[in-house]
Amino acid sequence: MTTRKKKRFIAGAVCPKCKAMDSLMLYLEHNVEKVECVQCGYQMTQPDAAVSKSGHGSDQLIGVFKPE
């Protein structure tokens, strides 16, 4: 049995590669936050260092995603 990934779309986000709007989905894979464009397949991964430096203390935070 395979585990489904819970995917959430990011409203108003634009893919940095194909420039499609509302095509980016956010999901967690192996405890790493990832973003993928459903139009062109472009992927971004949140680096661990950026998550640890987010400054949110002990809040229940998966990660801080900052598109380039």
mmJSON file of the N, C-alpha and C atoms, coordinates in Angstrom:
{"data_MODEL":{"atom_site":{
"group_PDB":["ATOM","ATOM","ATOM","ATOM","ATOM","ATOM","ATOM","ATOM","ATOM","ATOM","ATOM","ATOM","ATOM","ATOM","ATOM","ATOM","ATOM","ATOM","ATOM","ATOM","ATOM","ATOM","ATOM","ATOM","ATOM","ATOM","ATOM","ATOM","ATOM","ATOM","ATOM","ATOM","ATOM","ATOM","ATOM","ATOM","ATOM","ATOM","ATOM","ATOM","ATOM","ATOM","ATOM","ATOM","ATOM","ATOM","ATOM","ATOM","ATOM","ATOM","ATOM","ATOM","ATOM","ATOM","ATOM","ATOM","ATOM","ATOM","ATOM","ATOM","ATOM","ATOM","ATOM","ATOM","ATOM","ATOM","ATOM","ATOM","ATOM","ATOM","ATOM","ATOM","ATOM","ATOM","ATOM","ATOM","ATOM","ATOM","ATOM","ATOM","ATOM","ATOM","ATOM","ATOM","ATOM","ATOM","ATOM","ATOM","ATOM","ATOM","ATOM","ATOM","ATOM","ATOM","ATOM","ATOM","ATOM","ATOM","ATOM","ATOM","ATOM","ATOM","ATOM","ATOM","ATOM","ATOM","ATOM","ATOM","ATOM","ATOM","ATOM","ATOM","ATOM","ATOM","ATOM","ATOM","ATOM","ATOM","ATOM","ATOM","ATOM","ATOM","ATOM","ATOM","ATOM","ATOM","ATOM","ATOM","ATOM","ATOM","ATOM","ATOM","ATOM","ATOM","ATOM","ATOM","ATOM","ATOM","ATOM","ATOM","ATOM","ATOM","ATOM","ATOM","ATOM","ATOM","ATOM","ATOM","ATOM","ATOM","ATOM","ATOM","ATOM","ATOM","ATOM","ATOM","ATOM","ATOM","ATOM","ATOM","ATOM","ATOM","ATOM","ATOM","ATOM","ATOM","ATOM","ATOM","ATOM","ATOM","ATOM","ATOM","ATOM","ATOM","ATOM","ATOM","ATOM","ATOM","ATOM","ATOM","ATOM","ATOM","ATOM","ATOM","ATOM","ATOM","ATOM","ATOM","ATOM","ATOM","ATOM","ATOM","ATOM","ATOM","ATOM","ATOM","ATOM","ATOM","ATOM","ATOM","ATOM","ATOM","ATOM","ATOM"],
"id":[1,2,3,4,5,6,7,8,9,10,11,12,13,14,15,16,17,18,19,20,21,22,23,24,25,26,27,28,29,30,31,32,33,34,35,36,37,38,39,40,41,42,43,44,45,46,47,48,49,50,51,52,53,54,55,56,57,58,59,60,61,62,63,64,65,66,67,68,69,70,71,72,73,74,75,76,77,78,79,80,81,82,83,84,85,86,87,88,89,90,91,92,93,94,95,96,97,98,99,100,101,102,103,104,105,106,107,108,109,110,111,112,113,114,115,116,117,118,119,120,121,122,123,124,125,126,127,128,129,130,131,132,133,134,135,136,137,138,139,140,141,142,143,144,145,146,147,148,149,150,151,152,153,154,155,156,157,158,159,160,161,162,163,164,165,166,167,168,169,170,171,172,173,174,175,176,177,178,179,180,181,182,183,184,185,186,187,188,189,190,191,192,193,194,195,196,197,198,199,200,201,202,203,204],
"type_symbol":["N","C","C","N","C","C","N","C","C","N","C","C","N","C","C","N","C","C","N","C","C","N","C","C","N","C","C","N","C","C","N","C","C","N","C","C","N","C","C","N","C","C","N","C","C","N","C","C","N","C","C","N","C","C","N","C","C","N","C","C","N","C","C","N","C","C","N","C","C","N","C","C","N","C","C","N","C","C","N","C","C","N","C","C","N","C","C","N","C","C","N","C","C","N","C","C","N","C","C","N","C","C","N","C","C","N","C","C","N","C","C","N","C","C","N","C","C","N","C","C","N","C","C","N","C","C","N","C","C","N","C","C","N","C","C","N","C","C","N","C","C","N","C","C","N","C","C","N","C","C","N","C","C","N","C","C","N","C","C","N","C","C","N","C","C","N","C","C","N","C","C","N","C","C","N","C","C","N","C","C","N","C","C","N","C","C","N","C","C","N","C","C","N","C","C","N","C","C","N","C","C","N","C","C"],
"label_atom_id":["N","CA","C","N","CA","C","N","CA","C","N","CA","C","N","CA","C","N","CA","C","N","CA","C","N","CA","C","N","CA","C","N","CA","C","N","CA","C","N","CA","C","N","CA","C","N","CA","C","N","CA","C","N","CA","C","N","CA","C","N","CA","C","N","CA","C","N","CA","C","N","CA","C","N","CA","C","N","CA","C","N","CA","C","N","CA","C","N","CA","C","N","CA","C","N","CA","C","N","CA","C","N","CA","C","N","CA","C","N","CA","C","N","CA","C","N","CA","C","N","CA","C","N","CA","C","N","CA","C","N","CA","C","N","CA","C","N","CA","C","N","CA","C","N","CA","C","N","CA","C","N","CA","C","N","CA","C","N","CA","C","N","CA","C","N","CA","C","N","CA","C","N","CA","C","N","CA","C","N","CA","C","N","CA","C","N","CA","C","N","CA","C","N","CA","C","N","CA","C","N","CA","C","N","CA","C","N","CA","C","N","CA","C","N","CA","C","N","CA","C","N","CA","C","N","CA","C","N","CA","C","N","CA","C","N","CA","C"],
"label_alt_id":[null,null,null,null,null,null,null,null,null,null,null,null,null,null,null,null,null,null,null,null,null,null,null,null,null,null,null,null,null,null,null,null,null,null,null,null,null,null,null,null,null,null,null,null,null,null,null,null,null,null,null,null,null,null,null,null,null,null,null,null,null,null,null,null,null,null,null,null,null,null,null,null,null,null,null,null,null,null,null,null,null,null,null,null,null,null,null,null,null,null,null,null,null,null,null,null,null,null,null,null,null,null,null,null,null,null,null,null,null,null,null,null,null,null,null,null,null,null,null,null,null,null,null,null,null,null,null,null,null,null,null,null,null,null,null,null,null,null,null,null,null,null,null,null,null,null,null,null,null,null,null,null,null,null,null,null,null,null,null,null,null,null,null,null,null,null,null,null,null,null,null,null,null,null,null,null,null,null,null,null,null,null,null,null,null,null,null,null,null,null,null,null,null,null,null,null,null,null,null,null,null,null,null,null],
"label_comp_id":["MET","MET","MET","THR","THR","THR","THR","THR","THR","ARG","ARG","ARG","LYS","LYS","LYS","LYS","LYS","LYS","LYS","LYS","LYS","ARG","ARG","ARG","PHE","PHE","PHE","ILE","ILE","ILE","ALA","ALA","ALA","GLY","GLY","GLY","ALA","ALA","ALA","VAL","VAL","VAL","CYS","CYS","CYS","PRO","PRO","PRO","LYS","LYS","LYS","CYS","CYS","CYS","LYS","LYS","LYS","ALA","ALA","ALA","MET","MET","MET","ASP","ASP","ASP","SER","SER","SER","LEU","LEU","LEU","MET","MET","MET","LEU","LEU","LEU","TYR","TYR","TYR","LEU","LEU","LEU","GLU","GLU","GLU","HIS","HIS","HIS","ASN","ASN","ASN","VAL","VAL","VAL","GLU","GLU","GLU","LYS","LYS","LYS","VAL","VAL","VAL","GLU","GLU","GLU","CYS","CYS","CYS","VAL","VAL","VAL","GLN","GLN","GLN","CYS","CYS","CYS","GLY","GLY","GLY","TYR","TYR","TYR","GLN","GLN","GLN","MET","MET","MET","THR","THR","THR","GLN","GLN","GLN","PRO","PRO","PRO","ASP","ASP","ASP","ALA","ALA","ALA","ALA","ALA","ALA","VAL","VAL","VAL","SER","SER","SER","LYS","LYS","LYS","SER","SER","SER","GLY","GLY","GLY","HIS","HIS","HIS","GLY","GLY","GLY","SER","SER","SER","ASP","ASP","ASP","GLN","GLN","GLN","LEU","LEU","LEU","ILE","ILE","ILE","GLY","GLY","GLY","VAL","VAL","VAL","PHE","PHE","PHE","LYS","LYS","LYS","PRO","PRO","PRO","GLU","GLU","GLU"],
"label_asym_id":["A","A","A","A","A","A","A","A","A","A","A","A","A","A","A","A","A","A","A","A","A","A","A","A","A","A","A","A","A","A","A","A","A","A","A","A","A","A","A","A","A","A","A","A","A","A","A","A","A","A","A","A","A","A","A","A","A","A","A","A","A","A","A","A","A","A","A","A","A","A","A","A","A","A","A","A","A","A","A","A","A","A","A","A","A","A","A","A","A","A","A","A","A","A","A","A","A","A","A","A","A","A","A","A","A","A","A","A","A","A","A","A","A","A","A","A","A","A","A","A","A","A","A","A","A","A","A","A","A","A","A","A","A","A","A","A","A","A","A","A","A","A","A","A","A","A","A","A","A","A","A","A","A","A","A","A","A","A","A","A","A","A","A","A","A","A","A","A","A","A","A","A","A","A","A","A","A","A","A","A","A","A","A","A","A","A","A","A","A","A","A","A","A","A","A","A","A","A","A","A","A","A","A","A"],
"label_entity_id":["1","1","1","1","1","1","1","1","1","1","1","1","1","1","1","1","1","1","1","1","1","1","1","1","1","1","1","1","1","1","1","1","1","1","1","1","1","1","1","1","1","1","1","1","1","1","1","1","1","1","1","1","1","1","1","1","1","1","1","1","1","1","1","1","1","1","1","1","1","1","1","1","1","1","1","1","1","1","1","1","1","1","1","1","1","1","1","1","1","1","1","1","1","1","1","1","1","1","1","1","1","1","1","1","1","1","1","1","1","1","1","1","1","1","1","1","1","1","1","1","1","1","1","1","1","1","1","1","1","1","1","1","1","1","1","1","1","1","1","1","1","1","1","1","1","1","1","1","1","1","1","1","1","1","1","1","1","1","1","1","1","1","1","1","1","1","1","1","1","1","1","1","1","1","1","1","1","1","1","1","1","1","1","1","1","1","1","1","1","1","1","1","1","1","1","1","1","1","1","1","1","1","1","1"],
"label_seq_id":[1,1,1,2,2,2,3,3,3,4,4,4,5,5,5,6,6,6,7,7,7,8,8,8,9,9,9,10,10,10,11,11,11,12,12,12,13,13,13,14,14,14,15,15,15,16,16,16,17,17,17,18,18,18,19,19,19,20,20,20,21,21,21,22,22,22,23,23,23,24,24,24,25,25,25,26,26,26,27,27,27,28,28,28,29,29,29,30,30,30,31,31,31,32,32,32,33,33,33,34,34,34,35,35,35,36,36,36,37,37,37,38,38,38,39,39,39,40,40,40,41,41,41,42,42,42,43,43,43,44,44,44,45,45,45,46,46,46,47,47,47,48,48,48,49,49,49,50,50,50,51,51,51,52,52,52,53,53,53,54,54,54,55,55,55,56,56,56,57,57,57,58,58,58,59,59,59,60,60,60,61,61,61,62,62,62,63,63,63,64,64,64,65,65,65,66,66,66,67,67,67,68,68,68],
"pdbx_PDB_ins_code":[null,null,null,null,null,null,null,null,null,null,null,null,null,null,null,null,null,null,null,null,null,null,null,null,null,null,null,null,null,null,null,null,null,null,null,null,null,null,null,null,null,null,null,null,null,null,null,null,null,null,null,null,null,null,null,null,null,null,null,null,null,null,null,null,null,null,null,null,null,null,null,null,null,null,null,null,null,null,null,null,null,null,null,null,null,null,null,null,null,null,null,null,null,null,null,null,null,null,null,null,null,null,null,null,null,null,null,null,null,null,null,null,null,null,null,null,null,null,null,null,null,null,null,null,null,null,null,null,null,null,null,null,null,null,null,null,null,null,null,null,null,null,null,null,null,null,null,null,null,null,null,null,null,null,null,null,null,null,null,null,null,null,null,null,null,null,null,null,null,null,null,null,null,null,null,null,null,null,null,null,null,null,null,null,null,null,null,null,null,null,null,null,null,null,null,null,null,null,null,null,null,null,null,null],
"Cartn_x":[0.84,0.0,0.88,0.603,1.38,0.686,1.476,0.95,0.717,-0.456,-0.761,-0.093,0.372,0.923,-0.22,-0.328,-1.329,-0.779,-1.438,-0.969,-1.923,-1.341,-2.141,-1.676,-2.612,-2.245,-2.028,-1.113,-0.763,-1.475,-2.519,-3.326,-2.512,-2.589,-1.931,-0.454,0.112,1.541,1.808,2.957,3.359,4.625,4.633,5.801,6.963,8.149,9.297,9.805,9.47,9.959,8.989,7.723,6.785,5.835,5.88,5.069,3.568,3.16,1.747,1.276,0.099,-0.445,-1.322,-1.324,-2.126,-1.816,-0.57,-0.195,0.785,1.14,2.108,1.404,1.855,1.31,2.408,2.023,2.941,2.654,3.702,3.521,4.754,4.596,5.671,6.103,7.4,7.94,9.192,9.174,10.299,10.671,9.654,9.808,10.5,10.415,10.97,9.831,9.671,8.631,9.039,8.163,8.466,7.332,7.683,6.712,6.944,5.841,5.956,4.905,5.29,4.371,3.686,2.349,1.623,1.617,1.998,2.036,3.329,4.472,5.762,6.627,6.235,6.996,8.147,8.345,9.408,9.239,10.342,10.288,11.235,10.811,11.636,11.573,12.677,12.75,13.188,12.564,12.915,14.166,15.273,16.501,16.321,16.931,16.825,17.313,18.375,18.943,17.942,17.2,16.222,15.067,14.681,13.6,14.031,15.247,15.715,15.935,16.178,16.403,15.136,13.971,12.742,12.341,12.819,12.537,11.163,10.516,9.189,9.209,10.365,10.472,9.843,8.975,8.383,7.0,6.624,5.352,5.326,4.145,4.019,4.101,5.317,5.592,6.28,5.746,6.384,7.628,7.519,8.65,8.216,9.158,8.887,9.355,8.425,8.769,8.87,10.02,10.254,10.67,9.728,10.093,11.084,11.946,12.991,12.455],
"Cartn_y":[-1.188,0.0,1.244,2.188,3.415,4.509,5.402,6.507,7.694,8.284,9.464,10.693,11.56,12.833,13.837,14.581,15.626,16.845,17.23,18.327,19.505,20.698,21.915,22.874,23.488,24.471,25.826,26.599,27.912,28.951,29.565,30.523,31.748,32.117,33.317,33.161,31.981,31.766,31.549,32.036,31.912,31.065,30.09,29.23,30.052,29.963,30.735,30.257,29.031,28.498,28.782,28.331,28.462,29.647,30.334,31.527,31.248,29.978,29.639,30.04,30.665,31.09,29.988,29.866,28.887,27.452,27.165,25.807,25.165,25.877,25.354,24.638,23.419,22.666,22.432,22.451,22.293,20.96,20.191,18.92,18.592,17.639,17.21,15.816,15.636,14.336,14.055,12.972,12.605,13.76,14.408,15.544,16.74,16.856,18.001,18.648,19.963,20.698,20.9,20.532,20.663,21.372,22.059,22.737,22.244,21.93,21.433,22.099,22.43,23.0,21.846,21.857,20.789,20.983,22.172,22.44,21.943,22.304,21.98,21.013,20.705,19.764,20.369,21.691,22.372,22.102,21.811,21.527,22.421,22.773,23.533,22.812,22.833,22.204,23.236,23.215,24.141,23.633,24.385,23.956,23.971,22.995,22.887,24.135,24.749,25.93,27.071,27.273,28.358,28.095,26.851,26.507,26.771,26.373,26.56,28.028,28.881,30.31,31.143,30.504,31.226,32.187,31.968,32.893,32.725,31.6,31.388,30.605,30.337,29.676,28.309,28.072,26.75,26.64,27.569,27.465,26.168,25.674,24.479,24.898,24.918,25.431,24.35,24.066,23.082,23.688,24.917,25.583,26.908,27.711,29.0,28.918,29.046,28.938,30.323,30.619,31.914,31.68,31.821,31.602,32.656,32.247,33.151,33.994],
"Cartn_z":[0.0,0.0,0.0,-0.88,-0.936,-0.144,0.411,1.178,0.261,0.355,-0.45,0.141,-0.736,-0.292,-0.237,0.85,0.948,0.213,-0.863,-1.694,-1.577,-1.439,-1.344,-2.422,-3.117,-4.123,-3.465,-4.018,-3.491,-4.361,-3.819,-4.57,-4.963,-6.223,-6.722,-7.017,-6.758,-6.994,-8.487,-8.94,-10.337,-10.41,-11.295,-11.48,-12.032,-11.409,-11.896,-13.255,-13.651,-14.923,-16.08,-15.952,-17.071,-16.922,-15.781,-15.496,-15.409,-15.239,-15.09,-13.694,-13.613,-12.325,-11.749,-10.433,-9.696,-10.096,-10.422,-10.812,-9.834,-8.753,-7.792,-6.649,-6.362,-5.24,-4.212,-2.964,-1.837,-1.175,-0.873,-0.189,0.637,1.544,2.427,2.002,1.745,1.346,2.163,2.929,3.798,4.728,5.292,6.209,5.569,4.25,3.527,2.748,2.91,2.204,0.751,-0.176,-1.598,-2.308,-3.396,-4.244,-5.662,-6.348,-7.717,-8.594,-9.817,-10.791,-11.524,-11.55,-12.224,-13.742,-14.223,-15.658,-16.301,-15.71,-16.343,-15.539,-14.288,-13.485,-12.702,-12.786,-12.037,-10.542,-9.837,-8.408,-7.624,-6.421,-5.478,-4.145,-3.405,-2.091,-1.077,0.086,1.162,1.857,1.813,2.503,4.021,4.695,6.15,6.866,6.383,7.046,7.088,6.015,5.967,6.926,7.095,8.011,9.446,9.798,11.17,11.507,10.518,10.75,10.593,10.539,10.26,11.374,12.604,13.693,14.309,14.076,14.618,15.921,16.454,17.751,17.782,18.771,18.938,18.305,17.425,16.719,15.921,15.673,14.854,13.4,12.884,11.56,10.74,9.574,8.687,8.067,7.613,6.984,6.399,6.039,5.433,3.996,3.062,1.645,1.048,0.457,-0.177,-1.624,-2.579,-3.987,-4.458,-5.359,-5.849,-6.977],
"occupancy":[1.0,1.0,1.0,1.0,1.0,1.0,1.0,1.0,1.0,1.0,1.0,1.0,1.0,1.0,1.0,1.0,1.0,1.0,1.0,1.0,1.0,1.0,1.0,1.0,1.0,1.0,1.0,1.0,1.0,1.0,1.0,1.0,1.0,1.0,1.0,1.0,1.0,1.0,1.0,1.0,1.0,1.0,1.0,1.0,1.0,1.0,1.0,1.0,1.0,1.0,1.0,1.0,1.0,1.0,1.0,1.0,1.0,1.0,1.0,1.0,1.0,1.0,1.0,1.0,1.0,1.0,1.0,1.0,1.0,1.0,1.0,1.0,1.0,1.0,1.0,1.0,1.0,1.0,1.0,1.0,1.0,1.0,1.0,1.0,1.0,1.0,1.0,1.0,1.0,1.0,1.0,1.0,1.0,1.0,1.0,1.0,1.0,1.0,1.0,1.0,1.0,1.0,1.0,1.0,1.0,1.0,1.0,1.0,1.0,1.0,1.0,1.0,1.0,1.0,1.0,1.0,1.0,1.0,1.0,1.0,1.0,1.0,1.0,1.0,1.0,1.0,1.0,1.0,1.0,1.0,1.0,1.0,1.0,1.0,1.0,1.0,1.0,1.0,1.0,1.0,1.0,1.0,1.0,1.0,1.0,1.0,1.0,1.0,1.0,1.0,1.0,1.0,1.0,1.0,1.0,1.0,1.0,1.0,1.0,1.0,1.0,1.0,1.0,1.0,1.0,1.0,1.0,1.0,1.0,1.0,1.0,1.0,1.0,1.0,1.0,1.0,1.0,1.0,1.0,1.0,1.0,1.0,1.0,1.0,1.0,1.0,1.0,1.0,1.0,1.0,1.0,1.0,1.0,1.0,1.0,1.0,1.0,1.0,1.0,1.0,1.0,1.0,1.0,1.0],
"B_iso_or_equiv":[0.0,0.0,0.0,0.0,0.0,0.0,0.0,0.0,0.0,0.0,0.0,0.0,0.0,0.0,0.0,0.0,0.0,0.0,0.0,0.0,0.0,0.0,0.0,0.0,0.0,0.0,0.0,0.0,0.0,0.0,0.0,0.0,0.0,0.0,0.0,0.0,0.0,0.0,0.0,0.0,0.0,0.0,0.0,0.0,0.0,0.0,0.0,0.0,0.0,0.0,0.0,0.0,0.0,0.0,0.0,0.0,0.0,0.0,0.0,0.0,0.0,0.0,0.0,0.0,0.0,0.0,0.0,0.0,0.0,0.0,0.0,0.0,0.0,0.0,0.0,0.0,0.0,0.0,0.0,0.0,0.0,0.0,0.0,0.0,0.0,0.0,0.0,0.0,0.0,0.0,0.0,0.0,0.0,0.0,0.0,0.0,0.0,0.0,0.0,0.0,0.0,0.0,0.0,0.0,0.0,0.0,0.0,0.0,0.0,0.0,0.0,0.0,0.0,0.0,0.0,0.0,0.0,0.0,0.0,0.0,0.0,0.0,0.0,0.0,0.0,0.0,0.0,0.0,0.0,0.0,0.0,0.0,0.0,0.0,0.0,0.0,0.0,0.0,0.0,0.0,0.0,0.0,0.0,0.0,0.0,0.0,0.0,0.0,0.0,0.0,0.0,0.0,0.0,0.0,0.0,0.0,0.0,0.0,0.0,0.0,0.0,0.0,0.0,0.0,0.0,0.0,0.0,0.0,0.0,0.0,0.0,0.0,0.0,0.0,0.0,0.0,0.0,0.0,0.0,0.0,0.0,0.0,0.0,0.0,0.0,0.0,0.0,0.0,0.0,0.0,0.0,0.0,0.0,0.0,0.0,0.0,0.0,0.0,0.0,0.0,0.0,0.0,0.0,0.0],
"pdbx_formal_charge":[null,null,null,null,null,null,null,null,null,null,null,null,null,null,null,null,null,null,null,null,null,null,null,null,null,null,null,null,null,null,null,null,null,null,null,null,null,null,null,null,null,null,null,null,null,null,null,null,null,null,null,null,null,null,null,null,null,null,null,null,null,null,null,null,null,null,null,null,null,null,null,null,null,null,null,null,null,null,null,null,null,null,null,null,null,null,null,null,null,null,null,null,null,null,null,null,null,null,null,null,null,null,null,null,null,null,null,null,null,null,null,null,null,null,null,null,null,null,null,null,null,null,null,null,null,null,null,null,null,null,null,null,null,null,null,null,null,null,null,null,null,null,null,null,null,null,null,null,null,null,null,null,null,null,null,null,null,null,null,null,null,null,null,null,null,null,null,null,null,null,null,null,null,null,null,null,null,null,null,null,null,null,null,null,null,null,null,null,null,null,null,null,null,null,null,null,null,null,null,null,null,null,null,null],
"auth_seq_id":[1,1,1,2,2,2,3,3,3,4,4,4,5,5,5,6,6,6,7,7,7,8,8,8,9,9,9,10,10,10,11,11,11,12,12,12,13,13,13,14,14,14,15,15,15,16,16,16,17,17,17,18,18,18,19,19,19,20,20,20,21,21,21,22,22,22,23,23,23,24,24,24,25,25,25,26,26,26,27,27,27,28,28,28,29,29,29,30,30,30,31,31,31,32,32,32,33,33,33,34,34,34,35,35,35,36,36,36,37,37,37,38,38,38,39,39,39,40,40,40,41,41,41,42,42,42,43,43,43,44,44,44,45,45,45,46,46,46,47,47,47,48,48,48,49,49,49,50,50,50,51,51,51,52,52,52,53,53,53,54,54,54,55,55,55,56,56,56,57,57,57,58,58,58,59,59,59,60,60,60,61,61,61,62,62,62,63,63,63,64,64,64,65,65,65,66,66,66,67,67,67,68,68,68],
"auth_comp_id":["MET","MET","MET","THR","THR","THR","THR","THR","THR","ARG","ARG","ARG","LYS","LYS","LYS","LYS","LYS","LYS","LYS","LYS","LYS","ARG","ARG","ARG","PHE","PHE","PHE","ILE","ILE","ILE","ALA","ALA","ALA","GLY","GLY","GLY","ALA","ALA","ALA","VAL","VAL","VAL","CYS","CYS","CYS","PRO","PRO","PRO","LYS","LYS","LYS","CYS","CYS","CYS","LYS","LYS","LYS","ALA","ALA","ALA","MET","MET","MET","ASP","ASP","ASP","SER","SER","SER","LEU","LEU","LEU","MET","MET","MET","LEU","LEU","LEU","TYR","TYR","TYR","LEU","LEU","LEU","GLU","GLU","GLU","HIS","HIS","HIS","ASN","ASN","ASN","VAL","VAL","VAL","GLU","GLU","GLU","LYS","LYS","LYS","VAL","VAL","VAL","GLU","GLU","GLU","CYS","CYS","CYS","VAL","VAL","VAL","GLN","GLN","GLN","CYS","CYS","CYS","GLY","GLY","GLY","TYR","TYR","TYR","GLN","GLN","GLN","MET","MET","MET","THR","THR","THR","GLN","GLN","GLN","PRO","PRO","PRO","ASP","ASP","ASP","ALA","ALA","ALA","ALA","ALA","ALA","VAL","VAL","VAL","SER","SER","SER","LYS","LYS","LYS","SER","SER","SER","GLY","GLY","GLY","HIS","HIS","HIS","GLY","GLY","GLY","SER","SER","SER","ASP","ASP","ASP","GLN","GLN","GLN","LEU","LEU","LEU","ILE","ILE","ILE","GLY","GLY","GLY","VAL","VAL","VAL","PHE","PHE","PHE","LYS","LYS","LYS","PRO","PRO","PRO","GLU","GLU","GLU"],
"auth_asym_id":["A","A","A","A","A","A","A","A","A","A","A","A","A","A","A","A","A","A","A","A","A","A","A","A","A","A","A","A","A","A","A","A","A","A","A","A","A","A","A","A","A","A","A","A","A","A","A","A","A","A","A","A","A","A","A","A","A","A","A","A","A","A","A","A","A","A","A","A","A","A","A","A","A","A","A","A","A","A","A","A","A","A","A","A","A","A","A","A","A","A","A","A","A","A","A","A","A","A","A","A","A","A","A","A","A","A","A","A","A","A","A","A","A","A","A","A","A","A","A","A","A","A","A","A","A","A","A","A","A","A","A","A","A","A","A","A","A","A","A","A","A","A","A","A","A","A","A","A","A","A","A","A","A","A","A","A","A","A","A","A","A","A","A","A","A","A","A","A","A","A","A","A","A","A","A","A","A","A","A","A","A","A","A","A","A","A","A","A","A","A","A","A","A","A","A","A","A","A","A","A","A","A","A","A"],
"auth_atom_id":["N","CA","C","N","CA","C","N","CA","C","N","CA","C","N","CA","C","N","CA","C","N","CA","C","N","CA","C","N","CA","C","N","CA","C","N","CA","C","N","CA","C","N","CA","C","N","CA","C","N","CA","C","N","CA","C","N","CA","C","N","CA","C","N","CA","C","N","CA","C","N","CA","C","N","CA","C","N","CA","C","N","CA","C","N","CA","C","N","CA","C","N","CA","C","N","CA","C","N","CA","C","N","CA","C","N","CA","C","N","CA","C","N","CA","C","N","CA","C","N","CA","C","N","CA","C","N","CA","C","N","CA","C","N","CA","C","N","CA","C","N","CA","C","N","CA","C","N","CA","C","N","CA","C","N","CA","C","N","CA","C","N","CA","C","N","CA","C","N","CA","C","N","CA","C","N","CA","C","N","CA","C","N","CA","C","N","CA","C","N","CA","C","N","CA","C","N","CA","C","N","CA","C","N","CA","C","N","CA","C","N","CA","C","N","CA","C","N","CA","C","N","CA","C","N","CA","C","N","CA","C","N","CA","C","N","CA","C"],
"pdbx_PDB_model_num":[1,1,1,1,1,1,1,1,1,1,1,1,1,1,1,1,1,1,1,1,1,1,1,1,1,1,1,1,1,1,1,1,1,1,1,1,1,1,1,1,1,1,1,1,1,1,1,1,1,1,1,1,1,1,1,1,1,1,1,1,1,1,1,1,1,1,1,1,1,1,1,1,1,1,1,1,1,1,1,1,1,1,1,1,1,1,1,1,1,1,1,1,1,1,1,1,1,1,1,1,1,1,1,1,1,1,1,1,1,1,1,1,1,1,1,1,1,1,1,1,1,1,1,1,1,1,1,1,1,1,1,1,1,1,1,1,1,1,1,1,1,1,1,1,1,1,1,1,1,1,1,1,1,1,1,1,1,1,1,1,1,1,1,1,1,1,1,1,1,1,1,1,1,1,1,1,1,1,1,1,1,1,1,1,1,1,1,1,1,1,1,1,1,1,1,1,1,1,1,1,1,1,1,1]
}}}
